[in-house]
Amino acid sequence: GVIGISIATVLFNRMSASAIADDNDSVIYALSHGLRNAAVATVFCMVGLIVLAGPIAVLFSGGDPIAATIIARLIVITALGTPTLTINYLYSRVLYAREDARTPFRIQVYSAIIMVVMSFAASMLDAQYTVYMLAWIYPIHNILLMFISHYMVRRRLGYYGQRGIVSVYARTILASLFAGAIAAIALWLLGGYQLDGFAWSSKITAIITLVICGSVMGLAYLAGVQIFRVKEANALLAPITSKLERLARR
């Protein structure tokens, strides 16, 4: 959500100005640019949450390893919906930029229907599975809403570079999985897959594990985006790298 809002805030004024000027090409470019840049951050966050769900859960479990395992499963399930949340947010903003409030309202009606149906289905399950079904509502709802929003946006904008966007997401997924695999090895070495391992021992050890594995995953991701040629990562990371270069010169 933070990533989506940050990107949409930057692009919204640009899309609004282009829409007022009836410059459809610029609106399409801004949407495509936003979706491609969002992939670099959101997909990495999704994989990071999945791989490091265990030590993250320890921070909120109150020291109970059983509670931590349940929380970790919920983190993994909900993490699957993080990229599509940002995609849906950007879709809604491009519609608002075109002063179209009716279409987002229709999308929200579909959203409410999906939520109600799935929540009712969750209530029919055995109590021990209800919480997991409720967690599954988040990714399934976001994914279904993404396809509905895509259809609505395509009807109004036409082709907006879907092939290139899908390509960026595919390569970003590969780069994130590469980084996730490296982080998973580091987590295994720290006992992250055993309830009596170092990563599960306490909040302090969980924080240490997250710092080590998070750093390893971040460095591996920087390598991964180069290996899989995710050019959008260069633009997103440019402010950070330039700042590091200035600090190194000092």
Sequence and secondary structure as in RCSB ss.txt:
>XXXX:A:sequence
GVIGISIATVLFNRMSASAIADDNDSVIYALSHGLRNAAVATVFCMVGLIVLAGPIAVLFSGGDPIAATIIARLI
VITALGTPTLTINYLYSRVLYAREDARTPFRIQVYSAIIMVVMSFAASMLDAQYTVYMLAWIYPIHNILLMFISH
YMVRRRLGYYGQRGIVSVYARTILASLFAGAIAAIALWLLGGYQLDGFAWSSKITAIITLVICGSVMGLAYLAGV
QIFRVKEANALLAPITSKLERLARR
>XXXX:A:secstr
 HHHHHHHHHHHHHHHHHHHTT HHHHHHHHHHHHHHHHHHHHHHHHHHHHTHHHHHHTTTTT HHHHHHHHHHH
HHHHTTHHHHHHHHHHHHHHHHTT  HHHHHHHHHHHHHHHHHHHHHHTS HHHHHHHHHHHHHHHHHHHHHHHH
HHHHHHH    HHHHHHHHHHHHHHHHHHHHHHHHHHHHTTTTSTTSGGGS HHHHHHHHHHHHHHHHHHHHHHH
HHTT THHHHHHHHHHHHHHHHHH 
